[in-house]
Amino acid sequence: MSDAANPDPVHAFIDQTVKGHDVVLFMKGTPDQPRCGFSSMAVQILDHVGAPFVGVDVLQDEALREGIKTYTDWPTIPQLYVKGEFVGGSDIVREMFQAGELQALMGEKGVNMSDAADN
């Protein structure tokens, strides 16, 4: 049981990570070597929009893999965070990207995106 006096160390790590970076993707594998199709798709979308991001491999730690699901009450991985805010999983990221909403969200949040997205 987690409480304010004794916070869950996994949730504390997740909280610190999402607040310490503009864009964080909790994923299976690494950005260079995704270990599932959904994580791979999310990486490709982030690369395409030119958003610099930190990839956190949940396969390295069972507690982290379960903890990220309870942190957001979201059952699947990958999970994307922008400026500390949970955006969604791969389906939501893909739909937002296709509608131009992901790029708009990044811009609204002040994420510095590279010009690579224009190519």
NORQUIGI-V162658 format. One record per backbone hydrogen bond with DSSP energy under -1.0 kcal/mol. NH is the residue of the N-H (numbers start at 1). CO is the residue of the C=O. E is the energy in kcal/mol with one decimal. If there is no record, write none. Layout:
# NORQUIGI-V162658
<<NH CO E> <NH CO E>>
This chain:
# NORQUIGI-V162658
<<3 6 -1.1> <12 8 -2.5> <13 9 -2.1> <14 10 -2.5> <15 11 -2.9> <16 12 -2.5> <17 13 -2.5> <18 14 -2.9> <19 15 -1.8> <20 16 -1.2> <24 81 -2.3> <25 54 -2.9> <26 79 -2.7> <27 56 -2.8> <30 33 -1.4> <35 28 -3.1> <40 36 -2.4> <41 37 -2.5> <42 38 -2.0> <43 39 -2.4> <44 40 -2.5> <45 41 -2.3> <46 42 -2.4> <47 43 -2.8> <48 44 -2.5> <49 45 -2.3> <51 46 -2.1> <54 23 -2.4> <56 25 -2.6> <58 27 -2.9> <60 57 -1.0> <61 58 -1.1> <65 61 -2.5> <66 62 -2.2> <67 63 -2.7> <68 64 -2.5> <70 66 -1.5> <71 67 -2.3> <72 68 -1.2> <74 69 -1.4> <79 26 -2.2> <80 88 -2.6> <81 24 -2.8> <82 85 -2.5> <83 22 -4.2> <85 82 -1.9> <87 80 -3.3> <88 80 -1.0> <93 89 -2.7> <94 90 -2.7> <95 91 -2.6> <96 92 -2.9> <97 93 -2.5> <98 94 -2.7> <99 95 -1.7> <100 97 -1.3> <101 96 -2.0> <102 96 -1.3> <104 100 -1.5> <105 101 -2.8> <106 102 -2.5> <107 103 -2.2> <108 104 -2.9> <109 105 -2.3> <110 107 -1.0> <111 106 -2.8> <114 50 -2.6> <117 114 -1.1> <118 115 -2.0> <119 116 -1.1>>
